[in-house]
Amino acid sequence: MDRYTFRRLVHMLGTIGRLRPTNNLTVDEQVAIFLYILAHHQKNRTMKTNFMRSGETISRYFNRVLNVVLRLQGHLLKAPSSISEDSTDAKWKWFKNCIGALDGTHIEVKVSEVDKPRYRNRKGHTSTNVLGMARRGKSNHVWTIEEDAKLVESIVELKRSKNWDGESGSGLRKGYQKELEKILQEKLPGNGLKEKPHIESRCKLLKKQYHAIYDVRANGELSGFGWDDERKCVTASADVWADYLKSHPDCTFMKNKSFPYFDQLSIVWGKDRAAGLHAEVPLDVVEELDREENVDQVDGESGEDGVPSLTTPRDEGTSKRLDRKRRRSSDGFISSLERMTNVLVAYMDKSNDQMNKILESVTGGDKEKKDNRHMLYEKLQEIEALTDSQRQKAAMKLVRDPDLLDYFFTLHDEGAKKMFLIELLG
């Protein structure tokens, strides 16, 4: 990045993103730290040495600039627009019918001796960097309502079967289209539907349409959209549709058109989309940053020595907020410690139960031997040099041999018991 580009980025982050300098770092240095980490994939320890700052400062200002960059998503990210089939652009003909990008994939080629230097890669082979794949023809099959219904029905059946359910309950396993071909041949004999290109392309289309409708429904109340459960379609006013389709030209299929398979496909691809109160998109993050901006301005900046900024003194309200943050941090540590203690107690109780079951499983013998078996675990606990695993192994061997058990209880010296158990376990 040259200096002009860097200065322009700093200006945008300062004016649009409202990134401000502090008593410790200028805006230029904050952006430089952020770009250096991204461009060179440097660790916090290396950045401390390069910029002569503490690790806490590096981490804090990296996250600060990252949040500010989110405010520029409307200026830096351009929404893609679809290209019509009758486009007259001379460059478009080379990418027509493109079905995927393979940027970075080198394919070995054979060229003449004169052209070999142009195609020589860093490993010494002759190859070319493929930018995209295109196919000459598409499937001409027109799917009927019955075929769509049977396809969705078969997809749900595969999802509910243990053999084809995806990892962590998300989607389906790889190669499920081949299995769908077999199922559809049974349900629709003579339909001629094959894995490629019919079933594979139709599944991609259904998945794409489901995700688009899911995203609209997830933010429906905020964006002006609704859902007609009877007609199974997305509803909105003409103005809302016009604004939405400008940025999402591929979603025209949703406008006043029924999608009756939404509930069924939720079983299959419902977990592919983030859901819940904590699911956020960049716009949500920006709104959250704007809401917290006033609090950040009041809190001020802390230097590396923990001294607050002189330009933003803390008032009583700020101190209370900081006290609440400290209490929340302390409460979180205490709750974690309590959970660890509960887990350890549960493990000890489980070990005691297992030992008691071992003792109770052995029957026979006189009263004295029964008492010895019940007292065995307590005696083993007194020998601190043994681990829980060694105690359990020793108990299992002793309760199975009454003579060894009697001999163990005749030993009154702890050292003698320890040597006896070591020989027994060895």
Summary of the structure (lengths in Angstrom):
residues: 426
radius of gyration: 34.3
end to end distance: 67.4
largest distance: 101.2
contacts: 1005
relative contact order: 0.05
helix: 62%
strand: 6%
